[in-house]
Amino acid sequence: MKVPDITFDAVSIFAPLRLLSFLLIGYAGSGQSLRQSVQLTVQDNLLYIPVRVNGLGPYNFRLDSGNSGIAHIDRRLAKVLGLKIIGFQQNTAGTQVKRELLVAVGQLSVGKLDHSALQLTVGDYNPIGNPIPTDGTIGQNFFDGYLVMMDGPNRQWLVTKDTLSRQVKEVLRYSNDFVILGRVGTKELAFTVDVGSNHPFLFPKSSLAGIRYTDTANQQVVTLPNTSFVLQEAVIQDEIVLSGLRLTDQKVYYSDKVHQISVGTAFLKDHVVRFDQRRKLIRID
């Protein structure tokens, strides 16, 4: 079916590099000159960076490592910029199938790093009551081929052409969707590093078998389009070893509705995380 040629009606913030020498352990130069840092904004345990669209902006794009592709753009911004609709695509999430608009974007830039001639899906990223505008999301493939360092304490997002060293024990290999191996007590478990989740640690209830933990009085209700469920907070007494971290008495949330162990931004924002997206290596300190 031919898509009609219609358009919406029209209606790098750089910061100084503040890297201490301890941040560079397990880190090797590659001889490339690219090294830039942009300001990282943390709001409601979600991460945002400034992004330019077709040279305009910067706009607030949320980082989401669980989102495939290069980026997605908010419907409101697509309308404001008069982006041309060039087609549709089907997107399946669970049992839901959505028909999403595709719009043409000439250039999408984070500092001096950019992608051109893009076809981006359009979504609704600004629910009522959102404290800051969300103009889109940056997906897991935007920084392919680069080393990215999320310096949470200093609120910096650093992009370089350097690499991590696999010879350092704290450096772990990750599979697709940023899954790495860690340990809780004597159990080896798979953890998903989820920059995009505003929770700290999430556990399936079944994964806590054989692990020492104590429930607290705190619970959270999670509401999804087709269901809602309760997350129970607990304190794990067994040591959690994850990359460069050794954690004791760590607070986590669990439910039988959670299907994988994940580490979200509520925890990661207080740490330094390096993603080597060329060699698929990761380090958390």
C-alpha positions in Angstrom: 0.0 0.0 0.0 1.4 3.4 -0.9 1.8 5.7 2.0 0.5 9.2 1.3 3.1 12.0 1.4 1.9 14.0 4.4 3.6 16.0 7.1 2.7 17.0 10.6 1.6 20.6 10.9 4.3 22.9 12.1 3.2 24.7 15.1 26.0 20.1 22.7 25.9 21.0 25.9 29.5 20.2 26.8 30.9 20.0 30.3 34.6 19.8 31.3 35.9 16.3 31.7 36.3 15.5 35.4 37.8 12.1 35.4 39.8 10.9 38.4 42.5 8.4 37.8 40.6 5.6 39.6 37.9 5.8 37.0 40.4 4.7 34.3 41.3 1.3 35.8 40.7 -1.4 33.3 40.6 1.2 30.5 42.9 1.3 27.4 43.4 4.0 24.8 42.8 3.2 21.2 44.6 6.0 19.5 41.4 7.6 18.4 40.8 11.3 19.1 37.0 11.3 19.9 36.4 12.1 23.6 33.4 14.1 24.6 31.2 14.6 27.6 27.6 15.8 27.8 25.6 16.7 30.8 23.5 13.8 32.3 20.2 14.8 33.9 18.6 12.5 36.5 14.9 12.9 37.1 12.7 10.4 38.9 15.5 7.8 38.6 15.6 8.1 34.8 18.5 9.4 32.7 18.4 12.2 30.1 20.9 13.7 27.7 20.7 16.7 25.3 20.1 15.7 21.7 19.8 17.8 18.5 17.3 16.8 15.8 18.1 18.1 12.3 20.5 20.7 14.0 17.8 22.0 16.3 17.5 21.8 20.0 19.0 20.5 22.2 16.0 18.4 23.3 15.7 16.0 26.3 16.0 12.4 25.2 15.8 9.6 27.8 18.4 6.9 27.8 17.0 3.4 27.5 19.3 0.4 27.0 16.3 -1.9 26.9 15.0 -0.2 23.8 16.3 -1.6 20.5 17.3 0.6 17.6 19.1 4.0 17.5 16.3 6.2 18.8 12.6 7.0 19.0 10.9 10.4 18.9 8.0 11.8 20.8 4.8 12.6 18.8 4.7 16.2 20.1 8.2 17.0 19.0 7.7 15.3 15.6 4.7 17.5 15.0 6.5 20.7 16.1 9.4 19.9 13.7 7.1 19.0 10.9 8.7 15.7 10.3 7.5 13.8 7.2 5.7 10.5 7.7 7.3 7.9 5.5 5.6 4.7 6.6 4.4 2.4 9.4 5.7 -0.6 11.2 4.2 -3.2 13.5 5.6 -3.5 17.0 4.7 -6.4 19.3 5.0 -5.9 23.1 3.8 -9.0 24.9 0.4 -9.8 23.5 -0.2 -6.3 22.1 0.5 -5.4 18.5 0.9 -1.7 17.7 1.1 0.1 14.4 3.7 2.8 14.7 4.4 5.8 12.5 7.8 6.2 10.9 9.2 9.7 10.3 12.3 10.8 8.4 15.1 12.5 10.5 18.0 13.9 8.6 20.4 14.0 11.5 20.3 13.1 15.2 23.3 14.3 17.3 24.7 13.9 20.7 27.6 16.4 20.9 29.7 15.7 17.8 28.5 12.1 17.4 25.6 11.8 15.0 23.5 9.5 12.8 22.0 10.6 9.5 19.2 9.6 7.2 17.1 7.9 9.9 13.6 6.4 10.0 12.4 6.8 13.6 9.3 5.4 15.2 6.9 7.9 16.9 5.7 7.3 20.5 4.0 9.0 23.4 6.7 9.7 26.0 5.0 12.5 28.0 2.4 11.1 30.4 0.3 13.6 32.4 2.3 15.0 35.3 5.7 14.3 33.7 8.1 16.7 35.5 10.3 17.4 32.5 9.5 17.0 28.8 10.7 13.8 27.3 11.4 14.4 23.6 12.3 10.8 22.7 14.5 7.9 23.7 18.0 7.0 22.8 18.2 3.2 22.2 20.9 0.6 22.7 22.4 1.0 19.2 23.1 4.7 19.1 26.5 4.3 20.6 27.5 1.1 18.8 31.3 1.0 18.3 32.0 3.3 21.2 32.9 3.1 24.9 30.3 5.0 26.9 30.9 5.9 30.6 28.0 6.9 32.8 29.5 8.8 35.6 26.4 9.0 37.8 27.9 10.9 40.8 29.3 13.6 38.6 26.3 13.6 36.2 28.4 13.1 33.1 27.9 10.9 30.0 31.3 10.4 28.3 31.8 8.9 24.9 35.2 7.8 23.6 36.8 5.4 21.1 38.8 3.7 23.9 38.2 0.1 25.0 38.0 -1.9 28.2 40.5 -4.6 29.1 39.2 -8.1 29.3 42.2 -9.0 31.5 40.7 -7.0 34.4 38.5 -9.3 36.6 35.9 -6.6 37.2 35.3 -6.3 33.4 32.6 -8.7 32.3 31.4 -9.7 28.9 27.7 -9.0 28.2 25.3 -10.7 25.9 22.5 -8.9 23.9 20.4 -6.7 26.1 23.3 -6.1 28.5 23.0 -9.4 30.5 26.0 -10.2 32.7 26.8 -12.8 35.3 27.0 -12.0 39.0 26.8 -13.9 42.2 24.5 -13.8 45.3 26.0 -15.8 48.1 27.0 -19.0 46.4 24.5 -18.7 43.5 25.7 -17.5 40.1 22.9 -15.5 38.4 22.3 -13.5 35.3 21.7 -9.7 35.8 20.3 -7.4 33.1 21.9 -3.9 33.4 18.8 -1.8 32.5 19.5 1.9 31.9 15.8 2.8 31.3 14.3 1.2 34.4 13.6 3.5 37.3 13.8 0.7 39.9 17.0 -0.4 41.7 17.3 -4.3 41.9 14.4 -6.4 40.7 14.2 -10.1 41.3 11.8 -12.9 40.3 10.6 -14.4 43.6 11.8 -17.8 42.4 15.4 -16.6 42.0 15.6 -15.9 45.8 15.4 -19.6 46.7 18.5 -20.5 48.8 19.3 -16.8 49.4 19.1 -15.2 52.8 16.8 -12.2 52.8 14.3 -10.4 55.0 11.1 -8.6 53.9 10.6 -5.0 54.9 7.3 -3.2 55.5 7.7 -1.4 52.1 5.8 -2.4 48.9 5.4 -0.7 45.5 2.4 -1.2 43.2 3.4 -1.5 39.5 0.7 -0.6 37.0 1.0 -1.8 33.4 -1.5 -1.5 30.5 -3.1 -4.9 31.1 -2.3 -5.6 34.8 -0.9 -4.4 38.1 1.1 -6.2 40.8 2.9 -5.6 44.0 6.7 -5.4 44.4 7.9 -6.5 47.8 11.0 -4.8 49.2 13.5 -7.1 50.9 17.1 -6.9 52.3 19.5 -9.5 51.0 22.0 -10.6 53.7 24.1 -12.7 51.3 26.9 -10.8 49.5 26.1 -9.6 46.0 29.2 -9.6 43.7 28.6 -7.8 40.4 31.5 -6.6 38.3 33.5 -4.2 40.6 30.8 -4.1 43.3 30.5 -6.2 46.5 27.3 -5.4 48.2 25.9 -6.5 51.6 22.5 -5.8 53.1 21.3 -4.6 49.7 17.7 -3.6 49.3 15.9 -5.2 46.4 12.3 -5.7 45.2 10.8 -9.0 44.1 7.6 -10.4 42.7 6.5 -13.6 41.0 5.5 -11.2 38.1 9.1 -10.2 37.5 10.8 -12.5 34.9 14.4 -11.5 35.1 16.9 -10.0 37.6 17.6 -6.4 36.6 19.7 -3.5 37.9 18.0 -0.2 37.1 18.9 3.5 37.2 17.7 4.0 40.8 20.8 2.0 41.8 23.2 2.8 38.8 22.9 6.6 39.1 25.1 6.5 42.2 27.9 4.5 40.4 30.2 4.6 37.4 29.2 2.3 34.6 31.3 1.7 31.4 29.8 0.1 28.4 32.3 -1.0 25.7 29.8 -1.4 22.8 32.5 -2.5 20.3 33.7 -5.5 22.4 30.6 -6.0 24.4 32.3 -5.5 27.8 31.0 -3.8 30.9 32.3 -2.6 34.2 30.4 -1.2 37.2 32.1 0.6 40.1 
